[in-house]
Amino acid sequence: MNLFLKALQLPFVGNLNALVIIFLLTSCQKGSPDSGFSTWTHYGGSPEQSRYFEANYITKENVNQLEVAWIYPTEDETPYFFSPIIVDTVMYVMGKNSSLIAVNVRNGKEIWIHANLNGLTRRGINYWESKDKKDKRLIFTINNTIQAINAETGESILSFGRNGYVDLREGVGREPSSIRRIQPMMPGVIFEDLLIIGSAPGENYFSAPGHVRAYNVVTGKMEWIFHTLPQPGEFGYETWPKDAYQYVGGVNVWSEISVDSKRGIAYLPVGSPTYDYYGADRIGSNLFGNSLVAVDARTGKRLWHFQTVHHDLWDYDLASAPQLLTVKHKGKKIDAVAVATKHGFVFVFDRVTGEPLFPIEEKPFPPSEMPGEEAWPTQPIPSLPTFTRNEVTKETLNPYFPDSIKQSWYKRVDEAKSGLYTPLSDKHENITMPGALGGANYGNTASNPTNGMMYILTQEHASIYRLNKVEPPKIDLSSNDLQRVHTLYNSTCQTCHGKDMAGGSAPALRNAGQYLFYDEFRNTVINGKGQMPGFVHVDEEILKAMYRYIGGNPGTMNFRRNLEPRMPDGPVVASGGATIIPDESKVAPMSDYPEGVDHPPVRYTTDYGLDWPGLAAPPWSSLVAYDLNKGTIAWRRPVGQDSLYVQGDQSKGAPGGVLRKGMIVTSTGIVFSTAKGGKLYAIDADNGEILWEETLSHEVNAQPSMYVLDGRQYLVINATSNFARDSYNHSKKPGALPKGYVVYALPERK
């Protein structure tokens, strides 16, 4: 029965009221209201993280008519990775010097601005509302805390937690003040009245453990914790050395948690243990590292798990959202969960029982040649076709290299080792394909939950590794700089920080440059912190020399974006979030094994080896469609614009072409996908053909969003990043749009 006939059957309320009811019903309709896929109030569209949207306005036949409906400029030079969410007629974005901004989705007009939220999780925020809709909140992490803002007024909710915040450093089994980094890169996920959240403690030796926690969105109380690094007596504890829980870190969910809202099951894609590339201090299979773990979303109780990599030595953490979809399998419909990996595999399980839908075989792989290391002898290999290559040979090198580079790489390939699950070494290079940024990463999976189709953005990006012993920081200072450092320290710092920088009434500074960014160090010295006064007389050169002396590199980039507070133009209602009480504790970050714990005499590390994103032959980046009803790849489409080797040849994709990119799958059979070079595609979900293509004025490094209002369907793209190369710097071309959130729609009906 259509809406008009329904209105006619209502009790008589007068013709005018009936017309008003018809208007409200039609203007607010968003696809199938009961499906859960017709709004975009979550980072991935819904708690399922499927990036699936139900609406019938944009179709394969008319998608090529999309045009810019409006744009919200960010009015600064910051590249934002923020993925907008939309609630009713309000969209929440970041811009204007890291401010959180509410805008009207009809025209982009500002409603309120909460300014200067520097340190807010870069990828996005969460929305929650009470059942009576009287309490509406934006929940997010900022500077290692969880905070809440009133979604209607933009003001901080100071009744949340303690004085308006929850300290995420507390409750993970380490001295809180010793933890410098813990908040996740992603916003977590809302389920009922809970925020389920992971962490990003870093991947160095002695980083904090990444236990997954759930907090009440009203009170801030921690309701449950799942120990991803099992504690004594817990399931999985025996897969580690007995003291590992005291010093191993990571084993964290830094990426996207998916929730089956109807069943109340959360699916946790757990990452690698520390240290990722050398595990002599964590002999064993290392649960729950590199595992898909299903937990009761209300209690955190483990329901089932599957480990995709045993004793990870390659940084093959699970980085993309588990996809929840219904498949036809052996004549039955089965609700499944599928996870794509960084090394090119797809694992598919019964969502409830954890039983694999396609065979998985444990296969043998080479042992480690490193002292003390025991690589796990087998690894699970699923029977589904892989979506990446796993080896680099002389025959598969990039054919577009100049001859001199080819000859150099022929020699390196001969002297190196390459191949799936080949352990790293200090004797030779390992060319690992894919490497740290390869395969499917965050934001790179989507699905149609109704028809068994899963979509993966993937890139062929090798890492070149070589292990090196961990040595004390090398101090490369002239005798004059060294003398100035000693003079400054002895006269100004020694009283509090102790002889030989070992600590006293203030924290130890020895090797502090390994965990402090230079701008943090500089600001602390010049402006002071806590009881420490500022020393404004210290010049820049001596500051850099002092920073090198404590083991730092002044040239290291700080991605935390320590921006100076400033009030933007517009309806500013607040600034800076809740006031965080300064931590006056003197506990330095953990830098060695606890006393009395057995451990290897030497530690090894490597860098990520990411200097050659186009090392192998194209295609470098692709969108791949899996038919999980059949267990086959349905199609593959190269994506991204390359300006380095093939100058935009669309059949080759682009090196690094899908990192930080994303998708939306529509119920009308379209996959909207972004890719390197400002590319935005509308691709036929059935065959991979491009239906519409747009080149944005700025690079996209965030997830797209979608909404419906007043009979129009809108696509939102965050285009606020700079291009890496001038050869496709579209922001300099005539008619270029400003940096901002670009909103597309079909032409308005006249």
C-alpha positions in Angstrom: 0.0 0.0 0.0 1.5 3.3 -1.0 1.9 6.3 1.4 -0.9 8.2 -0.1 -3.5 5.4 0.5 -2.2 4.9 4.0 -2.8 8.6 4.7 -6.3 8.3 3.4 -7.0 5.5 5.8 -6.0 7.6 8.9 -8.7 8.9 11.2 -10.1 12.2 9.8 -7.7 15.0 10.8 -8.5 17.5 8.1 -7.1 17.7 4.5 -4.3 19.9 5.5 -3.0 17.6 8.3 -3.3 14.6 5.9 -1.1 16.4 3.4 1.4 17.3 6.1 1.6 13.6 7.1 2.1 12.5 3.5 4.9 15.1 3.2 6.6 14.0 6.4 6.4 10.3 5.4 7.9 10.9 1.9 10.6 13.4 2.9 12.0 11.3 5.7 11.8 8.0 3.9 15.3 6.5 3.4 15.1 3.3 1.5 14.0 0.5 3.8 13.6 2.0 7.2 13.8 -1.3 9.1 16.8 -2.7 7.3 19.5 -0.8 9.3 21.2 0.1 6.0 19.3 3.2 5.1 21.2 5.7 7.3 24.8 6.6 7.9 25.0 7.1 11.6 28.1 4.9 12.0 31.6 5.1 10.6 31.0 2.2 8.2 27.3 3.1 7.6 26.0 0.7 10.2 27.5 -1.3 13.1 27.9 -4.1 10.6 30.6 -2.0 8.8 29.3 -3.3 5.4 29.3 0.2 3.8 26.0 -0.9 2.2 23.2 1.6 1.6 19.6 0.9 0.6 17.9 3.5 -1.6 16.7 3.4 -5.2 17.2 7.0 -6.4 20.7 6.6 -7.9 20.7 3.7 -10.3 23.1 2.3 -13.0 21.1 4.1 -15.6 21.3 7.6 -14.1 24.5 7.5 -12.0 26.4 9.3 -14.8 24.2 12.4 -14.2 25.6 13.0 -10.7 26.8 16.5 -10.0 28.0 18.6 -7.1 25.1 19.6 -5.0 27.1 21.6 -2.4 30.5 21.6 -0.7 31.6 22.4 2.8 35.2 23.9 2.7 37.4 23.1 5.6 39.2 26.5 5.3 42.6 25.3 6.4 45.6 23.4 5.1 45.1 20.3 7.3 44.5 17.0 5.4 41.6 15.4 7.2 41.0 11.6 7.2 37.6 12.1 8.9 34.6 10.1 7.7 31.4 12.1 8.1 28.3 10.6 9.8 24.8 11.9 9.2 21.9 12.0 11.7 18.5 13.2 10.4 19.3 16.5 8.8 22.7 17.1 10.4 26.2 16.0 9.2 29.2 16.0 11.5 32.6 16.8 9.9 36.0 18.0 10.9 37.6 21.2 9.6 38.8 24.7 10.6 41.9 23.8 12.6 40.7 20.4 13.9 37.2 21.6 15.0 34.1 19.3 15.1 31.4 20.9 13.1 27.7 20.2 12.7 26.3 21.3 9.3 22.9 21.2 7.7 22.7 18.4 5.1 20.5 20.5 2.8 23.1 23.2 2.1 26.2 22.8 4.3 25.3 25.7 6.5 27.0 25.6 9.9 24.9 24.8 12.9 27.6 24.8 15.6 31.4 24.5 15.9 33.3 22.9 18.8 36.7 24.4 18.1 40.3 23.1 18.7 39.8 19.4 19.2 43.4 18.7 18.4 44.2 15.0 19.0 40.7 13.7 18.2 40.8 10.3 16.5 41.4 11.1 12.9 39.1 8.7 11.2 35.7 9.6 12.8 33.3 9.7 15.7 30.3 7.7 17.1 26.7 8.8 17.5 24.3 7.5 20.2 20.8 8.5 21.2 18.6 7.3 24.0 15.4 5.5 23.2 13.3 8.6 23.9 15.7 10.6 21.7 16.1 13.2 24.5 19.8 12.4 24.9 21.9 12.6 21.8 25.7 12.2 22.0 28.8 12.2 19.9 31.3 9.9 21.5 35.0 10.0 20.4 38.6 9.6 21.6 41.0 12.5 22.0 44.5 12.5 23.6 44.1 9.1 25.1 40.7 9.8 26.6 37.1 9.1 25.7 34.8 12.2 25.7 31.2 13.0 24.8 29.6 16.1 23.2 26.0 17.0 23.1 25.0 16.3 19.4 22.5 19.1 19.4 24.4 21.9 21.1 28.1 20.9 20.5 29.0 21.4 24.2 31.0 18.9 26.2 29.0 16.6 28.5 30.9 16.9 31.8 28.8 14.3 33.6 30.5 11.7 31.4 33.3 9.8 33.1 35.3 11.9 35.5 35.0 15.7 34.7 33.9 14.8 31.2 36.4 12.2 30.2 37.6 8.6 30.7 41.4 7.9 30.7 42.0 5.1 28.3 45.4 4.4 29.8 43.8 3.0 32.9 42.7 -0.7 33.1 45.1 -2.4 30.7 47.5 -3.8 33.3 50.4 -1.3 33.0 51.2 1.8 35.0 48.9 4.3 33.3 51.3 7.2 33.4 53.9 5.1 31.6 51.6 4.8 28.5 52.2 7.5 26.0 49.9 6.1 23.3 46.8 4.1 23.5 43.8 5.6 21.8 42.6 3.9 18.6 42.9 5.2 15.0 39.2 4.3 14.5 36.1 5.5 16.4 35.1 2.1 17.7 31.4 1.0 17.3 28.2 1.7 19.2 26.1 -1.3 20.3 23.0 -0.5 22.4 24.4 1.7 25.2 28.0 0.6 24.8 31.0 1.9 23.0 33.1 -1.0 22.0 36.6 0.2 21.3 40.1 -1.1 20.5 43.4 0.8 20.7 46.6 1.7 18.9 49.4 1.5 21.4 52.1 1.2 18.8 54.2 -1.7 17.6 57.5 -1.2 19.4 59.0 -3.4 22.1 57.1 -2.9 25.4 54.1 -1.1 23.9 51.0 -1.4 25.9 48.7 -4.4 25.4 45.7 -3.8 23.2 42.8 -5.3 25.2 39.3 -4.5 23.8 37.0 -2.7 26.1 33.3 -1.6 26.2 32.2 1.6 28.0 28.8 2.8 29.0 28.0 5.8 26.7 26.2 7.7 29.5 28.3 7.1 32.6 31.7 6.3 31.0 32.0 3.2 33.2 34.0 0.3 31.7 31.4 -2.5 31.4 33.7 -5.3 30.1 37.2 -6.0 28.9 38.4 -8.8 26.6 42.1 -9.6 27.2 43.5 -10.0 23.7 46.8 -10.9 25.5 45.5 -13.7 27.9 46.2 -13.3 31.6 47.2 -16.2 33.8 44.5 -18.8 34.0 42.6 -17.5 30.9 42.1 -19.3 27.6 45.1 -19.0 25.4 47.6 -18.2 28.1 49.6 -21.3 27.4 50.3 -20.1 23.8 52.8 -17.6 25.2 55.8 -17.7 27.6 54.5 -17.5 31.2 55.5 -13.9 31.8 54.7 -12.5 28.3 51.6 -10.7 29.5 53.9 -8.5 31.6 55.9 -7.1 28.6 54.3 -8.0 25.3 52.2 -5.2 23.7 50.0 -4.8 20.7 47.6 -7.7 20.0 45.2 -4.9 19.5 42.2 -3.9 17.4 43.3 -0.7 15.9 40.9 -1.0 13.0 37.2 -1.6 12.4 35.1 -3.7 14.7 31.9 -5.2 13.2 28.7 -6.0 15.2 25.8 -8.3 14.3 23.2 -6.1 16.0 20.5 -8.7 15.9 22.5 -11.4 17.6 24.6 -9.1 19.8 28.0 -10.5 18.5 31.0 -8.3 18.0 33.7 -9.5 15.6 37.2 -8.3 16.5 40.0 -8.2 13.9 43.0 -8.5 16.2 46.4 -7.3 15.2 50.0 -8.5 15.7 51.9 -8.9 18.9 55.0 -6.8 19.6 57.5 -7.0 18.3 56.0 -7.7 14.8 59.2 -8.9 13.1 61.1 -10.8 15.7 59.4 -13.0 18.3 62.1 -14.7 20.3 60.6 -13.3 23.5 57.1 -14.7 22.7 57.7 -18.3 21.6 54.3 -19.9 20.8 51.3 -19.4 18.6 50.4 -16.2 20.4 46.6 -16.1 20.8 44.8 -13.9 20.2 47.2 -12.2 17.9 46.2 -12.1 14.2 42.8 -13.6 15.1 39.2 -13.0 14.2 37.5 -13.2 17.6 33.7 -13.3 18.1 32.6 -12.0 21.5 29.3 -11.4 23.2 28.8 -7.7 22.6 27.1 -7.3 25.9 29.6 -9.1 28.1 32.9 -9.4 26.1 32.8 -13.2 26.6 34.7 -15.1 23.8 32.3 -17.2 21.6 34.8 -18.5 19.1 38.0 -17.5 17.3 40.2 -18.3 14.4 43.9 -17.4 14.1 44.9 -16.4 10.6 48.6 -16.2 11.3 50.4 -18.1 14.0 53.3 -16.4 15.7 53.3 -13.4 13.3 56.7 -12.3 12.0 55.4 -10.2 9.1 53.1 -7.5 10.6 50.1 -9.3 9.0 47.6 -7.8 11.4 43.9 -8.0 10.5 43.3 -4.5 9.4 40.0 -4.5 7.5 36.4 -4.7 8.7 35.0 -8.2 9.0 32.0 -8.4 6.6 28.7 -9.8 7.7 26.7 -11.2 4.8 24.3 -14.1 3.9 25.6 -16.6 1.5 24.1 -19.6 -0.3 26.3 -22.6 0.7 25.6 -26.2 -0.1 22.0 -25.5 -0.8 21.4 -23.5 2.4 21.4 -19.8 3.3 24.1 -19.2 6.0 24.8 -16.0 7.8 28.6 -15.7 7.4 31.4 -13.4 8.4 34.3 -12.9 6.0 37.6 -11.3 6.7 40.2 -10.2 4.1 43.9 -10.1 5.1 46.9 -8.0 4.3 48.6 -10.9 2.7 45.8 -11.6 0.2 43.6 -14.3 1.7 39.8 -14.4 2.4 38.6 -16.5 5.4 34.8 -17.2 5.6 33.1 -18.6 8.7 29.6 -19.4 9.9 28.9 -16.2 11.9 27.5 -18.1 14.9 29.6 -21.3 15.2 32.9 -20.2 13.7 33.0 -23.2 11.4 34.8 -22.4 8.1 32.6 -22.5 5.0 35.5 -23.2 2.7 38.4 -25.6 3.6 41.4 -24.2 5.4 44.6 -26.3 5.3 47.6 -26.0 7.7 50.7 -26.0 5.4 54.4 -26.1 6.3 56.7 -23.0 5.8 60.4 -22.4 6.3 61.9 -22.1 9.8 63.6 -19.0 11.1 67.4 -18.6 11.0 67.5 -16.0 13.7 68.9 -16.8 17.1 66.3 -17.7 19.7 63.4 -17.4 17.2 61.0 -20.3 16.5 58.8 -19.6 13.6 55.6 -21.6 13.8 56.0 -24.6 11.5 52.6 -24.3 9.7 50.2 -21.6 8.6 46.5 -21.7 7.7 45.9 -21.4 3.9 42.2 -21.0 2.8 41.0 -22.7 -0.4 39.5 -19.5 -1.8 41.6 -17.8 -4.6 44.1 -15.2 -3.3 43.8 -11.5 -4.3 47.5 -10.6 -4.2 50.8 -12.0 -5.3 53.1 -13.4 -2.6 56.5 -13.2 -4.2 58.7 -10.8 -6.1 61.1 -12.3 -8.7 63.3 -10.8 -11.5 60.5 -11.8 -13.9 57.8 -9.9 -12.0 59.7 -6.7 -11.4 58.3 -3.4 -12.6 59.0 -3.4 -16.4 58.8 0.4 -16.5 62.0 0.8 -14.4 64.9 2.4 -16.2 67.6 -0.1 -17.1 70.0 1.1 -14.3 67.3 0.5 -11.6 66.4 -2.9 -13.2 70.0 -4.0 -13.0 70.3 -2.9 -9.4 67.2 -4.8 -8.5 68.2 -7.9 -10.3 71.2 -8.1 -8.0 69.2 -7.4 -4.9 66.6 -10.0 -5.8 69.4 -12.6 -6.3 70.8 -11.8 -2.9 67.4 -11.6 -1.1 64.7 -14.1 -0.2 61.1 -13.7 -1.2 58.0 -15.8 -0.7 55.0 -16.2 1.6 55.8 -16.7 5.3 59.6 -16.5 4.8 61.0 -15.4 8.2 63.1 -12.2 8.3 66.8 -12.3 8.8 69.8 -10.1 9.6 71.9 -11.8 7.0 70.0 -10.8 3.9 67.0 -8.7 2.7 63.5 -10.2 2.6 61.3 -8.9 -0.1 57.9 -9.6 1.4 54.8 -9.3 -0.9 52.5 -7.9 0.2 54.3 -5.9 2.9 53.2 -3.7 5.8 50.8 -1.8 3.6 49.9 -4.5 1.2 46.7 -6.4 0.5 43.5 -5.2 2.2 43.9 -2.5 4.8 41.5 -0.4 6.8 38.5 0.8 4.9 39.2 -1.6 2.1 36.3 -4.1 2.5 32.6 -3.7 1.8 29.7 -6.1 0.9 26.1 -6.5 -0.1 24.9 -8.4 3.0 21.9 -9.8 1.1 23.5 -11.5 -1.9 26.9 -12.9 -0.7 29.1 -10.4 -2.7 32.2 -9.0 -1.0 34.3 -6.2 -2.4 38.0 -5.7 -1.6 40.3 -2.8 -2.4 43.9 -4.2 -2.6 47.4 -3.0 -3.5 50.5 -4.9 -4.5 53.0 -3.1 -2.2 56.1 -5.0 -1.2 58.2 -4.3 1.9 62.0 -4.8 1.9 63.1 -5.9 5.4 66.4 -6.6 7.1 66.7 -7.1 10.8 69.2 -5.2 12.9 70.2 -5.4 16.5 68.7 -2.9 18.8 71.5 -0.6 19.8 71.7 2.4 22.1 70.9 5.6 20.2 73.9 7.0 18.3 74.8 10.6 19.3 76.0 12.4 16.3 77.0 15.7 17.8 80.0 17.9 17.3 82.3 18.5 20.3 80.9 22.1 20.5 77.3 20.9 20.5 78.1 18.2 23.0 79.7 20.8 25.3 76.7 23.0 25.0 74.4 20.2 25.8 76.4 19.2 29.0 76.5 22.8 30.1 72.7 23.3 29.6 71.8 20.0 31.3 74.1 20.4 34.3 73.0 24.0 35.0 69.3 23.7 34.2 68.0 20.1 34.1 70.2 17.8 36.4 68.6 18.9 39.7 65.3 17.4 38.7 66.1 14.9 36.0 69.0 13.4 37.9 72.6 12.6 37.1 73.2 10.9 33.8 69.5 11.7 32.9 68.5 8.7 35.1 65.6 10.5 36.8 65.0 12.1 40.2 62.1 14.3 41.2 61.3 14.5 37.5 61.2 11.6 34.8 64.3 10.1 33.4 65.3 11.6 30.0 67.7 8.8 28.9 66.5 7.6 25.4 63.3 9.8 25.8 63.7 10.9 22.2 62.6 7.4 21.1 59.0 8.1 22.4 58.8 11.9 22.3 58.3 13.8 19.1 60.6 16.8 18.7 57.8 19.4 18.8 56.5 17.9 22.1 60.0 18.1 23.5 60.5 21.6 22.3 57.2 22.9 23.6 57.8 21.3 27.0 61.3 23.0 27.3 60.1 26.4 26.1 56.7 26.6 27.7 57.1 24.3 30.7 54.8 21.5 31.9 53.3 20.9 35.3 55.8 22.0 38.0 58.5 22.5 35.3 59.0 26.1 34.3 59.6 27.2 30.7 63.1 28.1 29.4 62.3 30.6 26.7 66.0 31.6 26.4 67.1 28.2 24.9 67.8 28.6 21.2 66.7 26.2 18.4 70.1 24.7 17.7 70.8 23.7 21.3 67.2 22.3 21.5 67.9 20.1 18.5 71.3 19.0 19.9 69.7 18.1 23.3 67.0 16.2 21.5 69.6 14.2 19.5 71.4 13.6 22.8 68.4 11.9 24.3 68.1 9.6 21.3 65.7 11.5 19.0 65.7 12.6 15.4 64.4 16.2 15.0 63.4 15.5 11.4 60.9 12.8 12.4 57.4 13.8 11.4 54.8 14.1 14.1 51.4 12.9 12.8 49.7 14.2 15.9 49.3 17.6 14.4 50.0 19.8 17.4 48.1 22.8 16.1 48.0 26.1 17.9 44.5 26.8 19.2 42.6 29.5 17.3 38.9 30.4 17.1 37.5 29.9 13.6 34.8 32.1 12.1 31.3 30.8 12.6 28.9 29.6 15.4 31.6 28.5 17.9 29.9 27.1 21.1 33.0 25.6 22.8 36.7 24.9 22.5 39.1 22.2 23.4 36.8 19.5 24.8 36.7 18.5 28.5 39.6 19.8 30.5 42.0 16.9 31.2 43.7 17.0 34.6 47.5 17.1 34.0 49.4 13.9 34.8 52.1 14.8 37.3 53.4 11.2 37.5 57.1 10.5 37.0 56.9 7.0 35.5 58.8 6.7 32.1 57.5 4.4 29.4 58.5 0.8 29.7 61.9 0.3 28.0 63.1 -3.1 29.3 61.9 -6.4 30.5 60.6 -6.6 34.1 63.2 -7.7 36.7 63.4 -11.4 37.0 61.8 -12.2 33.7 63.6 -14.5 31.3 64.2 -12.9 27.9 66.5 -13.0 24.9 69.8 -11.2 25.3 69.4 -9.3 22.0 66.5 -7.6 20.4 66.1 -7.0 16.6 64.1 -4.5 14.6 63.6 -3.3 11.1 61.9 -0.4 9.4 58.8 -1.0 7.2 60.8 -1.0 3.9 58.1 0.9 2.0 60.3 2.9 -0.4 59.2 0.9 -3.5 55.4 0.8 -3.8 55.8 0.1 -7.5 58.4 -2.6 -7.2 56.4 -5.4 -8.9 54.7 -5.2 -12.3 51.2 -3.8 -12.5 48.3 -3.9 -11.8 49.4 -2.2 -8.6 45.9 -1.5 -7.1 42.6 -3.1 -7.8 39.0 -3.5 -6.7 38.2 -7.2 -6.5 34.7 -8.7 -6.2 34.3 -12.1 -4.5 31.2 -14.2 -5.0 31.2 -16.0 -1.6 28.2 -18.2 -2.7 30.6 -19.9 -5.1 34.0 -19.1 -3.5 35.3 -17.4 -6.6 36.5 -14.1 -7.8 33.8 -12.6 -9.9 35.8 -9.7 -11.4 38.8 -7.4 -10.8 39.1 -3.8 -11.8 42.4 -1.8 -11.6 41.9 1.6 -9.8 43.8 4.8 -9.2 45.7 7.2 -11.4 49.5 6.7 -11.7 51.7 9.5 -12.7 55.1 7.9 -12.1 55.3 5.0 -14.5 52.4 4.8 -16.9 51.0 8.3 -16.8 47.4 7.5 -16.0 46.9 4.2 -18.0 43.7 2.9 -16.3 44.6 -0.7 -17.0 47.5 -0.6 -14.5 46.0 1.0 -11.4 48.3 3.1 -9.2 51.1 2.2 -6.7 49.7 2.8 -3.3 46.4 3.4 -5.0 44.0 2.2 -2.3 45.7 3.2 1.0 43.2 5.1 3.1 40.5 4.7 0.4 37.0 3.3 0.7 33.7 2.2 -0.8 29.9 2.3 -0.7 27.8 -0.5 -2.1 24.3 0.4 -3.0 21.2 -1.8 -3.3 20.8 -0.7 -6.9 24.1 -2.6 -7.8 26.7 0.2 -7.7 30.1 0.2 -6.0 31.2 3.8 -5.3 35.0 3.6 -4.8 37.8 6.2 -4.3 41.4 5.7 -5.3 44.7 7.5 -5.6 44.8 10.6 -7.7 41.5 12.0 -6.6 39.6 9.3 -8.4 36.0 8.6 -7.7 34.3 5.7 -9.5 30.8 4.3 -9.8 31.4 0.7 -10.8 28.8 -1.9 -11.8 28.7 -4.4 -8.9 27.9 -7.2 -11.3 30.7 -7.0 -13.8 33.2 -4.3 -12.7 32.5 -1.9 -15.6 32.9 1.8 -14.9 29.6 3.6 -15.0 30.8 7.0 -14.0 34.1 8.5 -13.1 35.1 11.8 -11.5 38.5 13.4 -10.7 38.3 15.4 -7.5 40.3 18.6 -7.0 42.0 17.2 -3.9 43.0 13.7 -2.7 40.6 11.5 -0.7 41.9 9.8 2.4 38.6 9.0 4.2 35.6 6.8 3.9 32.6 8.1 1.8 29.2 8.5 3.3 25.6 8.5 1.9 22.2 9.8 2.9 18.7 10.4 1.5 16.6 13.6 2.2 13.5 14.8 0.5 13.6 12.3 -2.3 17.2 12.8 -3.2 20.2 10.5 -2.5 23.5 12.2 -1.6 27.1 10.9 -1.8 29.6 12.6 0.5 33.3 12.6 -0.2 36.0 14.1 2.1 38.4 15.6 -0.4 40.9 17.5 1.8 44.3 16.0 1.2 47.1 17.2 -1.0 48.3 15.3 -4.1 51.7 13.6 -3.8 52.8 14.7 -7.3 52.4 17.9 -9.3 51.7 15.9 -12.4 48.2 15.2 -11.2 47.7 18.1 -8.8 44.1 18.8 -9.9 43.7 21.5 -7.3 45.7 23.8 -9.6 43.4 23.3 -12.6 40.8 25.8 -13.7 37.5 25.3 -11.9 39.0 23.3 -9.0 36.9 23.1 -5.9 38.3 24.1 -2.5 39.4 21.6 0.0 36.3 20.2 1.7 33.5 17.8 1.9 32.0 17.4 -1.6 28.4 16.3 -1.8 27.0 14.8 -5.0 23.4 14.2 -6.1 21.3 13.8 -9.2 20.0 17.1 -10.7 17.1 18.4 -8.7 13.7 17.9 -10.3 12.3 21.1 -11.7 
